[in-house]
Each structure stands twice: as structure tokens, then as C-alpha cells.
Amino acid sequence: MLQVTREDSTLGSESFSRQGRYLRKSWVAAVFIAATLLVFTERASAYSVETEGVPRWLGQIIERSISAVAARMPESQSNENTERVIKVISEKLFDGYKIDSVNVRSGVIRMILSPVNTSENNWKVEIQAPQIQDPPLQWIKADIALAEKPLEKLISGLPVEALNWCDAGLKEEVLKILTPVLPGWNPTLMVHSVKEEITLKISLTPELPLILAINPTLTSNSLPTLLHEDLREAIMERSAPFIGLPVVWTKRHEDKINIWTEDILETRDVVKKTSAEPKASFSAGQVSQMKVNVESRHYTIAAWAALYAGTRDKTGEFGIHLGRKIKTFSNWNTEIYGEGIIGLQTWDPEGRLGLRWSPWGDVWLGGEWSTKDSMWWGRINIEPRMHKPYAWFRWREDGEYNAAIGYKATEYISFELHYDSRDQDSLGLRMLGNL
């Protein structure tokens, strides 16, 4: 229950002992008065209760209390005597309100109440922001601003004495208002009174589950993996304010976290120099996942090392891809690129020069010239994405071809089932390390 004393006193909503004793004494007195006025019988009549002059949430508390008393009244009790009993009990129970009238007709108890001291019921609400850092501090302040006016409307005109019996109901109503905008935060109610001004102060504590860690994952088909580390460190360094926040509240602000992360990465030299565009996807949890895709608008840079298994024709290779994206009259993404590949078995380098288009998503179509056999190759490939399958297919003008179906297990490692019609052992496995 909430209690209030004057001149800068502060009381917690969870201190129940003194108020509990007060309420028990009130009920004992009320039951004693009712017992002296009533002659109980075995049969009990059912009354419904209606209230006027109080807010609906407060009326429900009064109606439940009076219904419990009315249920024990004998059927033979006259309406006039019932009205007198209800009024006496109500005056003992409902501090802060005057019982203007009690009317009993056809099994319905209608009560009209009014606050005793309307001039002293000047309330204001202060929701105290928790001790967290920006940017979540800014977001929670915006959430608090949304809740303050409905809370002020809730308690407007409430007699402070009524807190002796309606504090539990008040907290329920406060939770109904706060939960949609501040999920995961448990409110503690404190009442502070100075002269005629009464302040309801609400402090917020986080509820389980909380965010314990953030795991950033970066992917890119246009920048080498070696450049990802700087971006990952930036995310880890700047994400400390989110540790310890309620998961459910953070989930409500995932879009803001995505925008904040993208803004942070756009300040990094790697992103600036490569004209890259970061796209973040945050998923709140105890170990939250921060997936970021960073793609350059102008360049493609990639390097890889591969090891082969199941074939005697190849053992491994190193490769590098350098591309320049260009704008064309169509909406297709277009890239001119060059590749250099050297095999570890024969140390015979191969150069490729190609042009490709992307008519849809990660699908690319094009052709390239190979210095190794001085022939043109057609090429179709689906760009790899994290934890997703991909494929590519190349065919030479004389009918030879090679292809692969792969799976990107991590941002560093991919596995492929590889086929090359030019080899004696045409089918094999290939593991690629993305450099």
C-alpha cells in the first residue's frame, strides 16, 4: 500500500505492514458494525453493486468490496437497513471519500461517492528514467513521455487518503498503462507530498530476461573478410549500453538499434573509403544477434584460398577478385571485373577478365575471357549468403564446363561439391577460406 506524510516524505509502494494493520482494523470494525445490525440466516441473497462519482478503476475496487459484504446479508433484510449497513461500512473502509447516498432497489446497490478534500488532490507524475546510457536512454525517455499524461489522468482528483485501500488497484492500472510502452520494466510507486502538491514518483527496474551479450556477424560479397574486423570491433565497443536491458523492451526498439548501428558503421574509414552501405538486422535475446551486411556501391574486392579433396587433379589454389560496379541504362547491377588464380599443384597462373549483370537479387549472369585456355566462358552464379546454399556454373565455348553447389558455414569458411569436366576425377570437394 501507499502511504503519504507531509513535508518532503517519501514512502515505498511495497511497504505493506503498517497499511495492512490499518486495513485489518477497518475490516474488523466494519464486520463488527454489520454483525450488530444484521441477523444472519442460512440463505444469502446476491446483490450487484454500482458506483458513481469515482473513476471506473476505483469503482471496481469498491464494488468488489461491497459485493463481498452484501453476499453475507440475509434475504429478509429490509432495503432501508441494508442501505444503512452499507453506508456505515463504506465510511469505515473508503478513506478519502464521502458516501453521499446508498440506494438499494431490486437487488442492485447504487452508491454515490465524492472526494472529501477536492482542493488538496493536486497530483503530478514523475517517471524516473533508469540509470542507463545513450542511445537507449533517449528512447526510454521518449517512452516515458508517452505514459505520463495517461497516468496523470488516471490519478487526477484521487484523494491521497484513498491510497490506504486502493494501492494494489492503482498499481494494476499503472501497469496497464506502462506495459505497452515500457515492457520489461517493473514500476515501483512512491508518493511524495509537499504542502498541497502530491507527486507520484515511479522508478523502473529491469525484469528478466536481460541482454547478456551481443554477437555481431558481418557478411559482404564486395569486401574482403579481412576488413570486417574493424567493423566488428566498432559494434562490440559501442554496444555496451545495451547490456543489462530487458529483452522484451529492447525488442520493441530493434528498428532504432538497426539505424543506430548503420550510423556508427558509416563513420568508419573502411566504409567511407570503399563507398560501402551497411544494413543491420538486430535480434534481441539474452545473447542478441547483430547481423550486418556491408556492400560497396562501387567496388568488389575478394580473396580466397581453397583446398580440394577427392580429386588428384587439384590440391589447392589462391585467388583474388577485383571489380568495378558501373551504372547502365537498365536497372540491372553491372560489374566489370578481373580475377587472378594460381594453382598450388602446377603453379600455373590464370587470369580472367569479365563482365556480369545482376537481373535479380544475388543472381549474376555474364561472360569472361580466360588466359589459361584463351577461350570465352559463360557464367551464372548465385552469391553466397551466411548459412545459405549457393551455386555457380561456368561453361566454355567448346562445351567443357565446371560447376559447384556450396554452403557458407561461417563468414570465413564455405564448403562446395565441385565438378570440372576437364579433370579425370571430375567430382570432388572444395573448402574455401574467405580472406
RAKALIN-V611861 format. One record per residue. N is the residue number from 0. RES is the residue in one letter. PSI is psi in degrees with one decimal (* if undefined). Layout:
[[N	RES	PSI] [N	RES	PSI]]
This chain:
[[0	M	155.9] [1	L	136.7] [2	Q	155.0] [3	V	135.0] [4	T	162.4] [5	R	174.0] [6	E	71.6] [7	D	34.4] [8	S	150.1] [9	T	131.8] [10	L	143.9] [11	G	149.0] [12	S	-14.3] [13	E	3.0] [14	S	96.7] [15	F	-17.7] [16	S	-52.3] [17	R	-43.8] [18	Q	-36.0] [19	G	-41.0] [20	R	-37.7] [21	Y	-45.7] [22	L	-39.2] [23	R	-41.3] [24	K	-39.7] [25	S	-44.6] [26	W	-39.9] [27	V	-43.7] [28	A	-42.3] [29	A	-43.9] [30	V	-37.9] [31	F	-43.6] [32	I	-44.4] [33	A	-37.6] [34	A	-33.1] [35	T	-19.8] [36	L	-15.9] [37	L	149.3] [38	V	108.6] [39	F	145.4] [40	T	170.6] [41	E	-33.5] [42	R	142.0] [43	A	140.5] [44	S	152.4] [45	A	128.4] [46	Y	146.4] [47	S	151.3] [48	V	135.3] [49	E	140.2] [50	T	151.0] [51	E	153.7] [52	G	1.4] [53	V	155.1] [54	P	153.4] [55	R	-42.6] [56	W	-35.4] [57	L	-37.2] [58	G	-35.7] [59	Q	-38.2] [60	I	-45.5] [61	I	-44.2] [62	E	-39.8] [63	R	-42.6] [64	S	-46.9] [65	I	-34.5] [66	S	-38.5] [67	A	-38.8] [68	V	-45.7] [69	A	-28.6] [70	A	-19.4] [71	R	3.7] [72	M	141.9] [73	P	152.2] [74	E	-30.3] [75	S	-3.7] [76	Q	133.3] [77	S	154.5] [78	N	-40.1] [79	E	-42.7] [80	N	-38.4] [81	T	-43.4] [82	E	-42.4] [83	R	-42.7] [84	V	-46.4] [85	I	-40.3] [86	K	-43.6] [87	V	-45.4] [88	I	-42.7] [89	S	-39.2] [90	E	-29.8] [91	K	-32.7] [92	L	-42.2] [93	F	76.1] [94	D	145.9] [95	G	-11.2] [96	Y	143.5] [97	K	136.0] [98	I	99.6] [99	D	-40.6] [100	S	152.0] [101	V	125.9] [102	N	127.5] [103	V	119.9] [104	R	129.8] [105	S	43.5] [106	G	9.7] [107	V	127.1] [108	I	114.2] [109	R	124.6] [110	M	136.6] [111	I	124.6] [112	L	159.0] [113	S	146.8] [114	P	145.4] [115	V	-50.5] [116	N	82.2] [117	T	-27.7] [118	S	-17.6] [119	E	0.9] [120	N	54.6] [121	N	102.9] [122	W	150.3] [123	K	158.7] [124	V	134.5] [125	E	115.6] [126	I	117.5] [127	Q	124.2] [128	A	140.5] [129	P	165.3] [130	Q	79.1] [131	I	171.4] [132	Q	166.6] [133	D	150.0] [134	P	-17.2] [135	P	-25.3] [136	L	-41.6] [137	Q	-41.0] [138	W	-39.7] [139	I	-30.9] [140	K	-37.9] [141	A	-38.9] [142	D	-41.1] [143	I	-41.9] [144	A	-32.9] [145	L	-27.1] [146	A	-21.0] [147	E	-45.1] [148	K	-45.7] [149	P	-34.0] [150	L	-39.1] [151	E	-38.2] [152	K	-36.5] [153	L	-43.0] [154	I	4.8] [155	S	126.8] [156	G	4.0] [157	L	123.4] [158	P	135.1] [159	V	-29.0] [160	E	-24.5] [161	A	-15.7] [162	L	-17.9] [163	N	-23.4] [164	W	-9.2] [165	C	12.0] [166	D	-38.6] [167	A	-42.8] [168	G	-36.1] [169	L	-43.8] [170	K	-35.8] [171	E	-42.9] [172	E	-38.1] [173	V	-42.1] [174	L	-37.6] [175	K	-34.4] [176	I	-40.9] [177	L	-35.0] [178	T	-42.8] [179	P	-32.2] [180	V	-22.6] [181	L	57.3] [182	P	144.1] [183	G	-2.7] [184	W	124.7] [185	N	121.2] [186	P	141.2] [187	T	125.6] [188	L	132.9] [189	M	139.8] [190	V	130.7] [191	H	124.3] [192	S	128.0] [193	V	114.8] [194	K	-120.1] [195	E	2.7] [196	E	127.4] [197	I	129.0] [198	T	126.9] [199	L	108.8] [200	K	130.9] [201	I	118.4] [202	S	150.9] [203	L	131.2] [204	T	141.0] [205	P	145.2] [206	E	150.1] [207	L	149.6] [208	P	152.4] [209	L	157.6] [210	I	123.0] [211	L	-27.8] [212	A	159.5] [213	I	126.8] [214	N	103.2] [215	P	137.7] [216	T	126.5] [217	L	138.2] [218	T	151.5] [219	S	138.8] [220	N	8.4] [221	S	-9.3] [222	L	143.5] [223	P	153.0] [224	T	-28.0] [225	L	-25.5] [226	L	-7.8] [227	H	-28.1] [228	E	-40.0] [229	D	-39.8] [230	L	-38.3] [231	R	-42.9] [232	E	-36.8] [233	A	-41.5] [234	I	-46.8] [235	M	-40.5] [236	E	-39.7] [237	R	-6.8] [238	S	3.8] [239	A	-36.6] [240	P	-16.5] [241	F	-14.2] [242	I	130.8] [243	G	-0.9] [244	L	152.5] [245	P	136.3] [246	V	-43.4] [247	V	-37.0] [248	W	-41.3] [249	T	-36.1] [250	K	-34.6] [251	R	-22.0] [252	H	25.0] [253	E	-39.4] [254	D	-41.1] [255	K	-37.9] [256	I	-39.2] [257	N	-46.4] [258	I	-42.1] [259	W	-43.4] [260	T	-44.2] [261	E	-39.9] [262	D	-39.2] [263	I	-46.8] [264	L	-30.1] [265	E	-14.4] [266	T	-8.4] [267	R	146.1] [268	D	-37.6] [269	V	-44.2] [270	V	-40.8] [271	K	-48.6] [272	K	-27.1] [273	T	5.0] [274	S	45.7] [275	A	157.7] [276	E	109.5] [277	P	141.8] [278	K	117.2] [279	A	148.0] [280	S	104.3] [281	F	136.0] [282	S	111.6] [283	A	139.2] [284	G	176.9] [285	Q	-39.5] [286	V	96.3] [287	S	144.5] [288	Q	126.7] [289	M	99.4] [290	K	125.9] [291	V	128.0] [292	N	126.4] [293	V	114.8] [294	E	132.1] [295	S	140.3] [296	R	-16.1] [297	H	-25.5] [298	Y	157.5] [299	T	120.7] [300	I	124.1] [301	A	150.2] [302	A	147.9] [303	W	159.1] [304	A	136.3] [305	A	143.5] [306	L	137.9] [307	Y	148.5] [308	A	144.1] [309	G	3.4] [310	T	143.9] [311	R	-5.5] [312	D	-23.4] [313	K	146.2] [314	T	-38.9] [315	G	172.1] [316	E	158.9] [317	F	145.0] [318	G	157.0] [319	I	143.8] [320	H	126.3] [321	L	124.7] [322	G	156.4] [323	R	119.7] [324	K	137.6] [325	I	157.3] [326	K	138.0] [327	T	177.5] [328	F	-22.1] [329	S	174.9] [330	N	1.0] [331	W	141.9] [332	N	134.9] [333	T	141.4] [334	E	133.4] [335	I	131.7] [336	Y	161.9] [337	G	143.5] [338	E	143.9] [339	G	127.9] [340	I	137.0] [341	I	126.7] [342	G	143.1] [343	L	-13.9] [344	Q	-45.1] [345	T	-11.9] [346	W	35.1] [347	D	109.6] [348	P	151.0] [349	E	132.6] [350	G	143.6] [351	R	142.1] [352	L	123.8] [353	G	170.2] [354	L	132.5] [355	R	157.7] [356	W	153.4] [357	S	98.2] [358	P	-20.4] [359	W	120.6] [360	G	-124.3] [361	D	7.7] [362	V	129.0] [363	W	139.2] [364	L	143.3] [365	G	-168.7] [366	G	156.8] [367	E	152.4] [368	W	130.9] [369	S	130.3] [370	T	-18.8] [371	K	-40.3] [372	D	2.9] [373	S	47.0] [374	M	161.7] [375	W	141.5] [376	W	137.5] [377	G	154.9] [378	R	132.9] [379	I	131.4] [380	N	149.3] [381	I	120.5] [382	E	140.3] [383	P	141.7] [384	R	154.0] [385	M	128.7] [386	H	31.0] [387	K	150.3] [388	P	156.7] [389	Y	174.2] [390	A	156.9] [391	W	155.1] [392	F	128.4] [393	R	137.3] [394	W	139.1] [395	R	159.0] [396	E	-20.0] [397	D	4.8] [398	G	-14.7] [399	E	153.5] [400	Y	159.2] [401	N	152.8] [402	A	169.5] [403	A	149.3] [404	I	125.6] [405	G	173.0] [406	Y	127.0] [407	K	102.5] [408	A	-41.9] [409	T	178.8] [410	E	-11.7] [411	Y	-29.2] [412	I	136.6] [413	S	152.1] [414	F	140.3] [415	E	142.5] [416	L	110.8] [417	H	140.9] [418	Y	135.2] [419	D	114.2] [420	S	-15.6] [421	R	-14.0] [422	D	153.6] [423	Q	-47.3] [424	D	88.7] [425	S	-34.6] [426	L	133.8] [427	G	178.8] [428	L	146.5] [429	R	132.2] [430	M	126.3] [431	L	133.3] [432	G	119.2] [433	N	116.6] [434	L	*]]
